[in-house]
Amino acid sequence: MTTETPAEEAAGADRDFAKLWAGQSASLLGDQVMVLGLPLLAVAALDATPAQAALIPMFLFGPFLLLGLPAGAIIERLPRRTVMIGCDALQAACFALIAVLALTDTLSLIGLLALVGVAGCGTVFFQVAYTSYLPVLFTGTKKLHRGNARLFFSESVSRSLGPVIAGPVIAFVGVAAAVALNSLTFALSVLAVLWIRTREPKKPVQEQARERGWLIRDVGEGLRFFLKHPRLEPVILCGTVYVLFLTMVEASLVLYSREELHLGAVGIGLVVGAAAAGFPVGNLLSGRMVELWGMARTLITGASVSVLGLVLMPVSGGLGSIAGLVIGSVIHGVGEGAFGPTSQTLRQTDSPPELLSRVNSVQRFLLWGSIPLGSALASGVIAGFGLSAAVWVGALGTVLCLPVLVRKGIRAQFRGPSHPEDGGGTDAGGDADAALPAQPTAVTQPLDT
């Protein structure tokens, strides 16, 4: 039996990360094609109304409200790599079935929504497992953050290229075939994860008997850890408030650009897609920002820049400045691009391995679960006060995430001396200042915040 040297282990981890990165990049690009493809399929092939087609995101993200919290407790008892493979395979099967039913003219709107909902369930478990898996490959904080930044970079690029690619692909092969191609991207992700050689160590929780009430108990442990943690609680609640109001802006922006600013399709695409140009910049800058300023200052800076860009958008729109609207969108993307990978690295370094999946499930439950709530809030404001008011309320509402963030351990570290790496701490109780370790912790979702 041969034992690998540390250098060989590091090289193997880098190769395995490259496989994970490649597979996730492929499925992310396919997801973005579906942002355009599924509503078009519903309207063109199923004669659905725009209101019915708007139900698709609800069925895709709704499972986060139902399964987000228990998913973490369940995944803690299972190998995360196995969960990722199974969830990718489930999503591949769902989209393949949608494509087959559409091509044979046997797809109904109810069937489409049901299959999208099942795929959404797979997304919940994949996201929690995926954001908890990277520490299996990387144990150093610097490499962990670099890996997160690269994964967020792929998400940013997919958000930029996906809608651009979707139009020509759908025009060339048809919307049903485009759905089939999306299924193929999930199949590629399955193969990539299967190719990963690194295996995670067996966790103590996997050996515990599943006595009555274990799920509620485990979910409760994750919630208590999150609520008492001096850094994770402010960061995750900040993201929740931010996403709630950001969703209002995003849900209103297309019609706002058309009805209030009288832009054509090209102009609307420029405004809506401008943020995607800023995301990769923020992703690439985040690592250097953490090295220079530490995590707390990077998080506060990223959130502040993103909020500044969002507030600039309705201000520019009110002045009739399309250039200002685009610039605001880009600035928002830069800030969010820096915040996202930093907040994910913080969760991975501050959470003990046996609680990481549960902490990630709380984050996914709160952030992704706020998306349908933000959409409903936007709908109510639009109905009562108009599109311009919805954009204003959404943009100004994101400002509320800043006082939520600058509390407890984040505030203490922001006020304290700068440290190149803030370090992680798994102590969830006690005074906020006392809970901040002096040394970095070495431990490793969506796209995201």
Summary of the structure (lengths in Angstrom):
residues: 449
radius of gyration: 21.5
end to end distance: 43.7
largest distance: 71.4
contacts: 1688
relative contact order: 0.15
helix: 80%
strand: 0%
